[in-house]
Every structure is written in C-alpha cells, then in structure tokens.
Amino acid sequence: MGRFGDAAMKKTAVLLAMLMVLAGASHGAVHLPNVFGDNMVLQWRPFIYGSAEKGERVVIEVVSDKSTTQSYTVYADQQGKWRTRMDSSRNNPTSNITVSGETGLSVTLHNVHSGHVLLCSGQSNMGVPVSYILNATATIAEADQYSNIRLFKVALDSSPTPQDNLNGTWVINSASTVPSFSAVCYLTALWLSRFVWGNSPIGLIQSDWGGTHIQSWMSPSALKECGEFNEDHVRMESQEDGPVRPPHNDSVLYNAMIHPLVGIAIDAALWYQGEANVPNGRAYYRCNLQALIQSWRDVWGIGDFTWLNAQLAPYTNTRDESGVRLAQTDVRPHPNGPIDTVGTGINIDLGDASGTVHTHNKTEVGRRLALQFLHVNLAKQYPNITFSGPEFKSATVGSDGNVVIAFDYTDGMYLADTHSCEVNEGCCGNYSAFEASDDNATWYAVKASISSNTVELSVPAGKKVKYIRLDISNFPGCAL
C-alpha cells in the first residue's frame, strides 16, 4: 500500500483506540443538564439533578469558599434519573460542586453561588437587549459593579415533545456580556438589587423568542384548559429546514425552552408577551395567560412562585390591542380580590413617540416590575411603597350630571401627556384620559380634574353616562 497508506492506517487505528477509551470513560458517567454550569446561581437549599446508569450511586460534594464540605448521596431511578436537595447557607454563598458516579468521569461546577433566580420569557419585548434602551451607554458602563448578577441565555429551539436539556452558558455580568442580554430581565434584577437584595447573587435566565404566540409557550394540558390544544398544531417541519425549527406551533417552545428548566428553583417568572395575540382579544388571552401561569407553577412544584407581567406599552398599530392589555390586568389580584403572587407592571404611559412596538424606556418597565415583586412578596415589610398607579374604587353621578370616580393608590396622582410633556398635573392639553358612553358603543372624550383621591369628569350637557373607560385607545394621549 505504501508508506502514506500505512501511516494513514496507523493514524486511523490510533483514533479508533482513543474513541474506544473515551466511550469507555463516558459509559456510566453522570450527566447534568446544561443549565448547571460554572458561574451559575442557585437558590438557597436548591435541587440538583441529572442522569446516570439506572440504580447507580451518585455522590454530590459541595466545597464552599470557606473550606466547609457537604456531601450528598442519591441513587438513579429505573429511568436513570436522579435528584436531591442540597443545603446551602447564606454564610457560604460560593462553592465548587463535584458530582461523581460509580464509574466514568465526574463533573465539577466552579464558582457556583447561592442567591436569587429569575426566569424571563415572552417575545421580542423581553428579548430586546440592554444595548437598545435609553441610557444604554451608562447602563452598560456600570455593569462591572454588579458582578453579583449572572446571565444565562437559552438558545432558540423548538420541539414537538418535552425535552430534558437545552443549550446555554452562564456568564458573569459585565460591560462586555450584558449588552446582548434581555433589558427587562436585567433591569428588573438591577432594581431589586438596589431595593432589597443588595449584593446577594442573582441568576437571570432568559428564554424568549420574538414574534411568538402564547400558545407556543404552553403545555398541552394548559392549552386544553382553554379548549385550544390541537395535536396537528404540534407537528414540526422536516429537519431539512435547519437546526432552529418553526416556533409558532402549539407547545413547541414550552417543550424545548421551558421544560428543560423545570427543577431549577426560581424566585419569580417575568413575562413580556402579547403583541402576537392581539387579534385574539381579551377573553382568549386572559384564559390562556391564567392557564400558562398555573401550569408553570404546577410543573415546577415549588408553590405559587411570583409571576410578573409587563403590560404592552403603546405603539402605533391599526389593531385594537386593548383586549390584551386588559387581560394582563385581569389576571392580577385586585384590592378586595384573592390573595396571589401575580403582579402586572402598567406601562400605558411608556410608549415611544416614534410609535415603535419596542419601547426604549425599559429602565422604567424594570422598575415597575421590581415594585410589583416587592408588593406581592414583601408587602408587610414595605407597606408604604408606591407599587401601582391609581386603581378604580367607586363612581358616583352628581346632581349636575358629572361623574366623580374614587381611586385606591392615589399618592401623587396626576394626569400626563404620554407624547411630549414632563410629569406635571394637568399637562394633557387637548388629550383626554377618560371617555364616556351611554350605550357602550359610541364613546366621547370627557375632561377630567383631580381632587385628592378622586377624579371629577365634566359630562357635556344633555349627555347621559352609563359607562366610563380610561386609556383604552392603542396610543392614549393622556394617562392617569
């Protein structure tokens, strides 16, 4: 065959031998999902889980930065899956974690922190990066001061069946890593760090996909709650379409980008989605959003973790988006309603003058979500926080025909032009926040004036009022 052929055969034999060694080494080795990695953040007393040979003994050793060691032993079940809870002290927030099976290679996670974890999902408004926002340069420049924040961005993928793993890598927050990360996710964490969490480690998991419908993020059982699930809608295109498959079918993003995260304990889920479902209307979106929230809570199995909705901000649009906005407020508790840990950040005054669907003021969106988190979790500790704008309480019609509306949460209540003017009571000019109707079909603007915790609406002579609505148009010119 000649010297070249002999050399090639020898190289092939060596390569095969190496592959056999590697195969032998990996056989029976323990495996962790990719969401477990260097630089990650886990909640205090978290679960750790993975796979091994069925019945195999798995040992988890946790060595803290204070040289304390904890060890846990668990056995893989008949499906080769294992799971156990670890104790982690707030006094030992940083650790290396080594997971070993009876055979094969061990896995070591370095620089693992114990702290808070937020899961951030939805469509493009959740995906808009820090580099896009107002004051992006300053926000990015100060990121190095917040190395307590760690970032994990889930790679885009979809699947017709629930998956156990996904792709992504934990990175330390910095001026070089934060520009491409979700602005709403990051800024909510930044405000929570300033408000209450201080320098505690914060892990952020971004799992979103622009232009997607809520149905793609729901499990089949959740879709059935609203009579929506259709097995034909789950069928995927062929693999020839590339590694990233169509994201618009029922449940396919839940299967690929949410289900693999179940098991990671979280403090809250942040949800910024709805633009793609505007044509479906209020009742449809309300039912599906409620089912989505409950189904994620059920499958996580850690109780009713906090859920924070970001309301759609105004944007130039010929479709009526008020139904989705109202549905986003329908799912939260009201002053005399059920106790629950759902909050909605109201963004009706945060639209861009340019009319873009992606408001640039994500800093304020994040601040409002952080305040909602404080309210639904820590209301007793922070009873005086201004977490909400005015909430309707009651309405009366005076002898002069004018309507007086009382509100809760009126501290600092004012009317503001959403297009141009600064925060200043009465600056709405020709715009009106309120509309009135006698038949719930024909609406007309009414002037409003504020007195203490009430708003008086001046009803034109000869008009009767049965219905009042506030900021229902696609881009309201005035907000309360």
Buried (B, 14 or more C-beta within 10 A) or exposed (E): EEEEEEEEEEEEEEEEEEEEEEEEEEEBBBBBBBBBBBBBBBBBEBBBBBBBBEEBBBBBBBBBEEEEEBEBEBEBEEEBEBEEEBEBBEEBBBBBBBBBBBBBEEBBBEBBBBBBBBBBBBBBBBBBBBBBBBEBEEBBEEBBEBEBBBBBBBBBBBBBEBBBBBBBBBBBBBEEBBBBBBBBBBBBBBBBBEBBBEEBBBBBBBBBBBEBBBBBBBBBBBBBBBEBBBEEBBEBEEEEEEEEBEBBBBBBBBBBBBBBBBBBBBBBBBBBBBBBBBEBBBEBBBBBBBBBBBBBBEBBEEEBBBBBBBBBBBBEBEEBBBBBBBBBBBBBBEEEEEEBBBBBBBBBBBBBEEEEBBBBBBBBBBBBBBBBBBBBBEEEEBEEBEBBBBEBBEBEBEEEBBBBBBBBBBEEBBBBBBBEBEEEEEBBEEBBBBBBBEEEEEBEBBBBEBEEBBBBBBBEEEEEBEEBBBBBBBBBBBBB
